[in-house]
Amino acid sequence: MKARAGFLAGLIAAALAALPAAWRFDASLRAQAFCVLFASAALVCAPFAAALSIAAPPGRLARAVTLGTIGSAVVLVPLGTMLKVSTHHRPLGGVTFACLAAAVICGSSLVSARLLTWAGEQPSFRRTLSRVAIVAFAALGAAAALLGLSRGLLPDAAFRRGFLDAMLVLAFSLLAARVKVPPVVVRRARGFGLATFIAVVTVGVCLGRAPSMQAELAARAPVLHWPLLWLGG
């Protein structure tokens, strides 16, 4: 049941991940590009979300380290930028950043562990507010990390687009795995998800084989198109 729910949610996640990339195409090719990119993203999102939905939930330590690592980007991104500008000896700057990053991540993980423990002990209303604050903290760290990577490590526009596409597929797949699909919907959609997946991939392979579309996909969304290209589309 959980795997089917994750698979269905993964199909929706694939459509959402394909939308920003499809918008880069000309209006005359946008619908065709969306079908191809939707199929390509579905090859990753649907099985990945289904697998994650039946996986065991992470323990408290794993959650604390994950949250601490993501949140530490709020400090590490400006710190790395400052060291890059102010340090002329690159090896020394790299060692300095590595040491400071380890300390920041350890400290952030300890704070996150305490915050998660405290949030679990609160009454219902405060627990909800605490969870919202934790999600906001993680989102802020993720945004800082993405901003730093897109501007600092990936200066080329094509690399930024590919990086964004990959991150959207990963993010939407993770969200799809955690979405609670009502059991009645899963029961009524029995077989529908797999049939839709096969139809979407088949249409995507057929539309993606046109030479003009192949050239456009290679120029505008090569990373997102890669799974379908590997399959033959």
C-alpha positions, 0 to 999 in steps of 0.5 A: 500500500505504501509503495503504491501511494509513493509511486502515485505521488512520484508521478505528480512529483515528476510533473512538478519537476518537469514544469520549470524546465519545460518553460525554458522552451519556445511556446511552440515546443513547450507542450511537447518538451513537457511530455518528454521531460515529464516522462524522463523525470517519472523514470526517477521520481516514481520508483525513488518515491515508492522505495523511500515510502517503504523505507524505515524512518530515520533515527533521531541521530540521523535526523539531527545530523541531517538537519544540522548539516543543512542548517549549517549552510547558513553560516558556511556559505558566507564563511566560504565566500569570505575566505575565498575573497580574503585568503590568497593561499588557497590550500591554507584557505581550504584547510581553514574552511574544512576545520571551521566547517567540521566545527560548525556542522558538529555544533549545528547537529548538537543544537538540532538534536536538542531542538528535536528533543525539545519539540517532541516534548511540547504540547500539541500547539507548541509542537506544531510551531516547533516543527514549522520552525524546524522546517523553516530552518532547514529550508533556509539552509537548503536555500543558502546552499543552493545559492552558494553552489549556483553562484560560486561553484557553478558559474555557467548558466547551463550548469546552473540549470542542470543543477536546479533540475537535479535538485528539483527531482530530488526534492520533489521525490523526497516530498512525494515519499512523505506525502500521505495519500488516502488509502481509499485513493490508493485502492481505487487507483490500483493499476492506474499508476503503473498504466499511467507510468507506462503511457507517459514514458511511451509518449515521452520516448516517441516525442523525444526522438524527433531530431529537432526536439533532441537538439532543443533538449540537449541545449535546454535540459540535458540533465533532466532528459538524461534518464529518458535518453538512456532508455532510448528517447 
